[in-house]
Amino acid sequence: MSVEIITLKHEPRTFENYNAEIEYLGLLEERNRFITNLACDLKGNVLVLFNRVEGHGIPLYDLTKAKTKRPVHIIHGDVSVDVREQVREVCEKSEDNIIFGSYGTMSTGVNIKNLHHVVFASPSKSRIRVLQSIGRGLRKAKGKESVLLYDVADDFRKNGGRENFTLRHLAERIKFYVEEDFTYRMTTLPLNIGVGTLNI
């Protein structure tokens, strides 16, 4: 297990509260396009985790469906158990799927062993949620030797000033990675950059 932390540098901006920042990020087209490009560029089965269904997961799913010919799936609380099971079966038998999943359903409810990449598209500071989500990727599967976690974070600071809400959450997640002895690397990119510069 290794972690690639990608901090997207935004134009300086302040938010009244955490919810305002989350709502802004979920519908920010440049950020969603970055996550879409990242998911499409990764080889193997990719799980992209999000918090809000209407405000983030569905826009990401729609963008990705329009961009790639790869199979793209979405799982959240309103998706039936039968459909979730179908997605699981497809992913166990093939290695070219992109799955968008809400933290709520994927952290405990769906067991896909054949995952090669996990992308945190939404920030979280809950230790249990973060470790459960990482656990999705750590399931053993035939021929699978490693899993890479991409933790997408956001920096709205002006000249190194006060951290925005979700950047503080990243600091909490880094503590979890250190405690669990995961290898991690940090990269900061301007929001409008292409994914190809990551050497994925």
C-alpha positions as a Python dict, from the first residue, in 0.01 Angstrom:
ca = {
    (1, 'M'): (0, 0, 0),
    (2, 'S'): (138, 339, -96),
    (3, 'V'): (-23, 681, -103),
    (4, 'E'): (9, 956, -362),
    (5, 'I'): (-114, 1283, -208),
    (6, 'I'): (-206, 1534, -478),
    (7, 'T'): (-273, 1882, -344),
    (8, 'L'): (-447, 2104, -597),
    (9, 'K'): (-350, 2469, -562),
    (10, 'H'): (-649, 2699, -618),
    (11, 'E'): (-681, 3074, -646),
    (12, 'P'): (-696, 3209, -288),
    (13, 'R'): (-1046, 3188, -148),
    (14, 'T'): (-1212, 3179, 193),
    (15, 'F'): (-1525, 2989, 295),
    (16, 'E'): (-1770, 3066, 570),
    (17, 'N'): (-1775, 2705, 688),
    (18, 'Y'): (-1684, 2347, 597),
    (19, 'N'): (-2012, 2279, 415),
    (20, 'A'): (-1968, 2582, 191),
    (21, 'E'): (-1621, 2460, 92),
    (22, 'I'): (-1745, 2106, 25),
    (23, 'E'): (-2035, 2229, -190),
    (24, 'Y'): (-1797, 2447, -391),
    (25, 'L'): (-1547, 2163, -446),
    (26, 'G'): (-1810, 1907, -543),
    (27, 'L'): (-1935, 2112, -836),
    (28, 'L'): (-1602, 2266, -941),
    (29, 'E'): (-1568, 2156, -1302),
    (30, 'E'): (-1187, 2190, -1328),
    (31, 'R'): (-1140, 1973, -1020),
    (32, 'N'): (-1391, 1713, -1138),
    (33, 'R'): (-1221, 1706, -1477),
    (34, 'F'): (-885, 1645, -1304),
    (35, 'I'): (-1029, 1350, -1108),
    (36, 'T'): (-1194, 1214, -1423),
    (37, 'N'): (-866, 1232, -1616),
    (38, 'L'): (-681, 1068, -1327),
    (39, 'A'): (-930, 779, -1308),
    (40, 'C'): (-921, 727, -1685),
    (41, 'D'): (-538, 728, -1697),
    (42, 'L'): (-493, 464, -1426),
    (43, 'K'): (-456, 101, -1536),
    (44, 'G'): (-663, -172, -1373),
    (45, 'N'): (-979, -139, -1163),
    (46, 'V'): (-1016, 206, -1009),
    (47, 'L'): (-1243, 297, -716),
    (48, 'V'): (-1321, 670, -678),
    (49, 'L'): (-1478, 758, -343),
    (50, 'F'): (-1702, 1060, -285),
    (51, 'N'): (-1922, 1200, -8),
    (52, 'R'): (-2221, 1368, -173),
    (53, 'V'): (-2419, 1184, -438),
    (54, 'E'): (-2599, 1466, -621),
    (55, 'G'): (-2340, 1728, -538),
    (56, 'H'): (-2032, 1531, -647),
    (57, 'G'): (-2065, 1161, -732),
    (58, 'I'): (-2315, 1191, -1016),
    (59, 'P'): (-2134, 1486, -1186),
    (60, 'L'): (-1807, 1286, -1170),
    (61, 'Y'): (-1979, 975, -1306),
    (62, 'D'): (-2137, 1169, -1595),
    (63, 'L'): (-1808, 1338, -1687),
    (64, 'T'): (-1622, 1007, -1688),
    (65, 'K'): (-1889, 820, -1887),
    (66, 'A'): (-1862, 1091, -2154),
    (67, 'K'): (-1481, 1067, -2167),
    (68, 'T'): (-1398, 695, -2177),
    (69, 'K'): (-1509, 373, -2341),
    (70, 'R'): (-1410, 179, -2026),
    (71, 'P'): (-1695, 35, -1814),
    (72, 'V'): (-1799, 300, -1559),
    (73, 'H'): (-2020, 214, -1259),
    (74, 'I'): (-2168, 409, -970),
    (75, 'I'): (-2270, 278, -629),
    (76, 'H'): (-2448, 478, -358),
    (77, 'G'): (-2730, 433, -109),
    (78, 'D'): (-3006, 437, -372),
    (79, 'V'): (-2841, 165, -584),
    (80, 'S'): (-2998, -175, -518),
    (81, 'V'): (-2809, -462, -356),
    (82, 'D'): (-2851, -664, -678),
    (83, 'V'): (-2681, -395, -888),
    (84, 'R'): (-2400, -361, -633),
    (85, 'E'): (-2345, -737, -654),
    (86, 'Q'): (-2340, -721, -1037),
    (87, 'V'): (-2071, -451, -1025),
    (88, 'R'): (-1870, -660, -779),
    (89, 'E'): (-1890, -967, -1006),
    (90, 'V'): (-1786, -769, -1315),
    (91, 'C'): (-1485, -622, -1132),
    (92, 'E'): (-1373, -961, -1003),
    (93, 'K'): (-1365, -1094, -1362),
    (94, 'S'): (-1211, -795, -1544),
    (95, 'E'): (-949, -526, -1484),
    (96, 'D'): (-1063, -219, -1677),
    (97, 'N'): (-1344, -80, -1462),
    (98, 'I'): (-1393, 261, -1303),
    (99, 'I'): (-1625, 252, -1002),
    (100, 'F'): (-1760, 563, -834),
    (101, 'G'): (-1873, 482, -482),
    (102, 'S'): (-2004, 681, -188),
    (103, 'Y'): (-1803, 645, 131),
    (104, 'G'): (-2119, 530, 309),
    (105, 'T'): (-2181, 228, 85),
    (106, 'M'): (-1821, 137, -1),
    (107, 'S'): (-1659, 163, 341),
    (108, 'T'): (-1850, -139, 473),
    (109, 'G'): (-2113, -258, 225),
    (110, 'V'): (-1933, -378, -89),
    (111, 'N'): (-1643, -623, -103),
    (112, 'I'): (-1450, -587, -431),
    (113, 'K'): (-1115, -765, -396),
    (114, 'N'): (-978, -689, -740),
    (115, 'L'): (-902, -317, -695),
    (116, 'H'): (-572, -167, -807),
    (117, 'H'): (-628, 201, -731),
    (118, 'V'): (-840, 394, -481),
    (119, 'V'): (-900, 768, -527),
    (120, 'F'): (-1020, 988, -241),
    (121, 'A'): (-1216, 1250, -437),
    (122, 'S'): (-1377, 1395, -122),
    (123, 'P'): (-1198, 1492, 198),
    (124, 'S'): (-1256, 1316, 528),
    (125, 'K'): (-1091, 1336, 869),
    (126, 'S'): (-1267, 1035, 1022),
    (127, 'R'): (-1004, 773, 1109),
    (128, 'I'): (-1257, 489, 1085),
    (129, 'R'): (-1390, 601, 747),
    (130, 'V'): (-1042, 657, 601),
    (131, 'L'): (-907, 320, 719),
    (132, 'Q'): (-1222, 132, 615),
    (133, 'S'): (-1198, 291, 271),
    (134, 'I'): (-830, 201, 242),
    (135, 'G'): (-931, -151, 342),
    (136, 'R'): (-1137, -175, 23),
    (137, 'G'): (-815, -165, -176),
    (138, 'L'): (-618, -397, 52),
    (139, 'R'): (-831, -704, -20),
    (140, 'K'): (-617, -979, -170),
    (141, 'A'): (-681, -1100, -524),
    (142, 'K'): (-502, -1338, -758),
    (143, 'G'): (-217, -1163, -939),
    (144, 'K'): (-256, -843, -734),
    (145, 'E'): (61, -738, -555),
    (146, 'S'): (-2, -377, -451),
    (147, 'V'): (-256, -97, -438),
    (148, 'L'): (-208, 276, -483),
    (149, 'L'): (-421, 533, -302),
    (150, 'Y'): (-458, 878, -457),
    (151, 'D'): (-558, 1134, -195),
    (152, 'V'): (-681, 1450, -372),
    (153, 'A'): (-662, 1757, -148),
    (154, 'D'): (-717, 2130, -201),
    (155, 'D'): (-518, 2437, -99),
    (156, 'F'): (-695, 2774, -101),
    (157, 'R'): (-437, 2956, 114),
    (158, 'K'): (-307, 3299, 22),
    (159, 'N'): (75, 3315, 50),
    (160, 'G'): (92, 3033, 303),
    (161, 'G'): (-180, 3187, 522),
    (162, 'R'): (-449, 3016, 727),
    (163, 'E'): (-539, 2667, 607),
    (164, 'N'): (-882, 2608, 457),
    (165, 'F'): (-1111, 2348, 617),
    (166, 'T'): (-1035, 2054, 387),
    (167, 'L'): (-660, 2116, 391),
    (168, 'R'): (-672, 2071, 767),
    (169, 'H'): (-846, 1737, 707),
    (170, 'L'): (-553, 1631, 488),
    (171, 'A'): (-320, 1687, 785),
    (172, 'E'): (-536, 1444, 987),
    (173, 'R'): (-522, 1181, 712),
    (174, 'I'): (-143, 1210, 690),
    (175, 'K'): (-128, 1125, 1062),
    (176, 'F'): (-325, 805, 987),
    (177, 'Y'): (-85, 713, 703),
    (178, 'V'): (215, 763, 932),
    (179, 'E'): (56, 559, 1213),
    (180, 'E'): (-23, 274, 970),
    (181, 'D'): (331, 292, 825),
    (182, 'F'): (212, 358, 467),
    (183, 'T'): (466, 503, 227),
    (184, 'Y'): (340, 836, 95),
    (185, 'R'): (454, 1103, -148),
    (186, 'M'): (322, 1458, -174),
    (187, 'T'): (279, 1654, -496),
    (188, 'T'): (133, 2003, -533),
    (189, 'L'): (-15, 2099, -869),
    (190, 'P'): (-195, 2405, -998),
    (191, 'L'): (-557, 2309, -1055),
    (192, 'N'): (-546, 2354, -1432),
    (193, 'I'): (-257, 2112, -1493),
    (194, 'G'): (-288, 1788, -1690),
    (195, 'V'): (-259, 1451, -1518),
    (196, 'G'): (23, 1334, -1746),
    (197, 'T'): (279, 1531, -1546),
    (198, 'L'): (232, 1289, -1252),
    (199, 'N'): (415, 1006, -1432),
    (200, 'I'): (140, 762, -1332),
}
